[in-house]
Amino acid sequence: MSTRDLKNHLLFEVATEVANRVGGIYSVLKSKAPITVAEYKDRYTLIGPLNYDSAAVEVEELPIKDPALQKTLDSMGQRGVKYMYGRWLIEGAPRVLLFDIHSVGHFLDEWKTDLWNISGIPAPSGDVETNNAILLGYITAWFLGELSFNEQEKAIIAHFHEWLAGVALPLCRKRKIDVTTIFTTHATLLGRYLCAGSVDFYNNLANFDVDAEAGKRGIYHRYCIERAAAHSCDVFTTVSLITAYESEHLLKRKPDGVLPNGLNVIKFQAVHEFQNLHALKKEKINEFIKGHFYGHYDFDLDNTLYFFIAGRYEYRNKGTDFFIESLARLNHRLKESGSKTTVVAFIIMPAATNSYTVETLKGQAVIKSLENTVKEVQNSIGHRLLEHCSRFHQHGKEIPTLDDLISPADRVLLKRRVFALKREGLPPIVTHNMKDDANDPILNQIRRVGLFNNPSDRVKIIFHPEFLNANNPILPLDYDEFVRGCHLGVFPSYYEPWGYTPAECTVMGVPSITTNLSGFGGYMEDLIENSSDYGIYIVDRRMKSVDESINQLTDYLYEFTQKTRRQRINQRNRTERLSDLLDWKRMGLEYIKARNLSLRRAYPAQFEANNGELDEKLKIKISRPLSVPGSPRDRNNITTPGDLGTLQDATYQDDYFHLQEEFEEDGKNGGQYPLTLGGNPGK
Amino acid sequence: MSEQKGSVQAYITLLINDSYLPGALLLAKILKEKFQTKRKLLILTAGVSSEAVNFLVESYDEIIPIDADLLSDTNDSTLENLKLLDRLDLDLSFNKLHIFNQTQYKKLVYLDLDILPLKPLDDLFEVELKGNEIAASPDAGWPDIFNSGLLVFHPSQKLFSELSGKLTSPETDTTISFDGADQGLLNQFFKGKWVRLPFSYNVTFSNHYEYLPALNFFMKEIRSFHFIGSSKPWSSFEFSKFNQLWWDEFNSFFNEEQKRQIVSLSRSGKQQGEAENLVIPDLINSWNRLTTHEDLAAELNNKLEDIKDDSDNAKTEIEDAITQVFPWESYRNEPTRVFPKSDSPYF
C-alpha cells in the first residue's frame, strides 16, 4: 500500500461563512487565519459557498499555481461547476476556494436520493438551508475525491465547521475518500431549539428523546445531518466542556476534545495605552449621555459607571431577564445606601425598529446647539476680556465684571438654548421606535421593574435595539470602541456554548460578568483561581435558584459600584493581562493537536513505526515540562499541559512554532462584532 | 342585620407553606381595603413560618392552624395521577377539605390564593343553596366540571367526614379523584349538586392560549382572575399582561421593603438550582490522553483489529450499496489511509 507525506499535509477548512459574514463562525475563521497561515503558508485553503456580493468585496482572485489543484478544478469546471479561487483580504490573507452551489443545483435531486440511500438521511423539499447544505456537502466531497486522485504525494486534512458544512463527512467516510476529517460543532441544533423553548434544559439533558424532540420541532433532517457528521468524522470536537457534554447527550458521541475559540489580541507597546483608550472612548459615550438625559442631566459623569449587555436578541438565552431584574435590585440597594454613584446600563440587542425616536434625535440636537452657542459666547468673552485688559490705562479697572463680558444679546441667546433643555417626560428607555413596542420582552421587563430613568433612580437604562456603528448619528461608535469606553460587560447567559462577548471584553481590558453555564465562564473557572480579581465575575446558574443567582449578580454589580477609580484601573490592568490566555497563538495549539490526532487515526502504521510520534517538534512540545505558573495560577493542568506560561512576559520564542506574522497591521482590530454562536431558531 | 351576617358568613382560604404568601396577603388587602367587605376573613394554615404569620395577623381576622390534622392521601393511584399532571405540589391540596369543617359559620366563600378579584364578590353570599349543594364556576374547556378555586357552600360536620373519609377508603381506583387532587374529588362528590356560577367569577386562562379578542371585549365583566398553573405572578420572572394585573395591585398595597420581605419569604422554600442535575464529567482531550507510547499503542491495537474486520467482510457490503455519483469514482485509487469499522446507526 502506498502512502502519503503526513508532515507536509494540505489543510482545508470548510464552512458556510468563508468570506461571507452571517454569524460567529466568520469571526472564528477570520481571527484564526493569521496563525493557521503562519503554520501552513499556501498549504491552507478555506472552502465555502460562493456569495457573489460578499466575495466581490472580500476576495481577490488569484491564478492557480498548484498543478493538482489546477487539474481538479479544470475537471470540475468542465462539468459546469463554477468557482472562485483567490486570497481572502483579511489579516493572514488565506487562500479561499468558493463554489457556486447554484451551478450544481440540477444535481440536487440525484444527490438527495444518494444521501438517503447511503446514510438514511431524509431531505424534505422546501428547506432551502438544508438544500444548500447538501449542495455544499456534495460539491466538497466531489472536490476532495478528485483532488486526492490528482494529489497523491501529500496527506489531506479536511476540517468542517457546523452542520451546514457537515454533509460531506458521511460522504467522505462511505465513499472512502482518501482524506482525514475533523468536525467541530459550535453549538448543537437541538440545544438551541430546546433552550429557546423555555425547557428545563440542563436538568434534563441526559434524558431527552432526541429523535422525538427534533421531530416535534420540524428539524429532524437537519439533526440527522449533524449527528451523522459527528459520527463519521475521524476527530469530533466542540468549543467548550459544557457543549461537549451537550453533544455527548444530544448527538450521542462524546467529543474527542475541546477547541476553544481564541481572539486576535492586539498588543500595545505600552500598558497604559489601553487605559487611555478607555478614557477617550468613555468621553464619546459621555457626549451621548449628556444629550440623552438633557433636562435631567443632574448626575456627575465622573461618578457614573457604564454597564452593558450585547448580543443577539435572545431574551432568555442571553440572560437579559437576569440583567434587568438585577439592575432593579441594584437600584434599590444604591438608593437605600444613599449612594452618589450613577449607573447607566446599555442593552445593545438588535430588534425590529422604525428608526430613531424624535426624542432621541432631539436630545442630541439641543445639546449640540447649546455647545455651539457656548463656543460663540466663549469666543466673544475672550475677545472682550482681551480688549478690556489691554485698555486698562483708559478705565483703570483691572478685572472686568461678568456684565462687562456677557452682552445682553449673548444672554438672550444662552437663555433660549437653556430653555430648550426643558422637557415634559423622562429620558426615554429606548432609543428607537420599536415595531412591536407593546409585546417587546425587554421593554416589558423594564416596565415591570419600573426603571424609567427617574431623577431619583441611581440606575438608568438605555435600550439600543440596533448594533453599533461608527456612522450612527446618535452613538457614533464601533462596537469595540463602545466596549472600551464602558466599565463592565454583563452577560448572565443561560445558553452560551462559547461566549465571545465576555472574551472580547477581556482582551480589551474591560471586566465582565459571565455564568458557569457559558463555555467561557467554565473555561476561565477551570483555568484561574479568584477570577473576580482579574475582572471575570462568574455567576452560579447551576446550583443556585433563579432568585439566588440574581442576588449574586446584584452583589457583583453592587460590589463593582463600590470600587474606587484607582481600584477599577488596577482591575482593568489585571483583566488585560488575561488576554494572552485567549490569544489564538495559545488556543490554536489545540487545533494543531486535533489535526495531528486525525492523522494518527488514519495512518496508524506510520506512527507505530515512529513510536507514536510523527513530528520531532510535536514530541518536544508534548513532553515539555510545565512552565512555572505565573499569575493567575493555573488551576489544573489537564487542559493543555505546558501551554500556560507566565502571562506578563509571555514570549513565544521558545514555543515550538514561532509565528512570522507577515501581515501584521498595527492597531487594526478585525472589527469583532458581538458574535454569538448561540442559536437563532426559526431562521 | 349586616352585623349578624358578618358573624355567620365569611371568606375562607388556605395557605400551605410560605410559597403562596404574596397571594394570601394581596387577596386580603383587596377584599378588605379595596372592596370594603364586612365579612370576616379566615385563613387555614399549615407549614407556615412565623415571619409569614406576622404578616397574616395584620390582614386576616382569624388564623386557623391545621398542622395537627393534615390530610394526605394514602392512595397510590392519586399520586400517579398527580405525576401525570406534573403537579406533585398538589399532594397537600386535599387539606382544602378542612373548609367544610368550619361549622361555626353558616355560609362560606372559599377562594384560592392565586385568585385576583377585579370586582367585589360579596354577592356570592346571596347564592341560594339547597342542602348539600355547592356553587362554583365551570372550569375552562373540557370536561364539564367546576373549577375548585372558588366555592360557595354551607359547612357541615357530615360533609367533612364523608369527604375526608374518601381519602382513607379502601377504594384504590380513580373513582375517588380522577386527577389525584381536590378538584377531582370535589367534582365527583358533588356530582348533581353543583350550582353553576358564571365563568366570569373565576376566569381561568392559561398563558399559552389567550383568546384575546374575547378578553378585550369581556374584560369589564370579569369578576376575578385565577392564575392557574405552576408559575404564579409572584414567582415568575416572565412578563405577561395578566401577571402585570396582579403586580399593579400588589405594588399599590405594599411598599418596597414589605414587597421584598414578602416575596423573599415565598421563595425561601424552593431552592432548586437551574442546572443542579448537571454534572459535567472531566474531559481530557483525546490528543492529550494519548500522549504516552502505551496509550497510543493501546488505541492503535484496537484500531488495527477494527481494520481487519473491516477489510474481511464489511467492504463489499458497503460498496455494493453505493452507486456512482462523482466522476472520480470510476478512476480512483485505493485509499492510503485506513478506515475504522463503522458500526454507527447514524450514517
Interface residues (C-beta under 8 A of the other chain):
Chain A: M1 S2 T3 R4 S75 R79 F107 E110 W111 D114 N117 I118 S119 G120 I121 Y138 A141 W142 G145 E146 S148 F149 Q152 A155 L169 P170 R173 K174 R175 K176 I177 D178 V179 T180 F201 Y202 N203 N204 L205 A206 C224 R227 A228 A230 H231 S232 V235 L241 I242 A244 Y245 K252 K254 P255 D256 G257 V258 D321 E325 H332 P441 N444 Q445 R447 R448 Y494 L517 G522 R541 R542 M543 K544 S545 V546 D547 E548 S549 E590 K593 A594 N596 L597 R600 R601 A602 Y603 P604 A605 F607 E608 N611 G612 I622 S623 I638 T639 T640 P641
Chain B: F237 E238 F239 N243 Q244 W247 E256 R260 S264 R267 K270 Q271 Q272 G273 E274 A275 E276 N277 L278 I280 P281 D282 L283 I284 N285 S286 W287 N288 L290 T291 H293 L296 A297 L300 K303 L304 I318 A321 I322 T323 V325 F326 P327 W328 E329 Y331 R332 N333 E334 P335 T336 R337 V338 F339 P340 S342 S344 Y346 F347
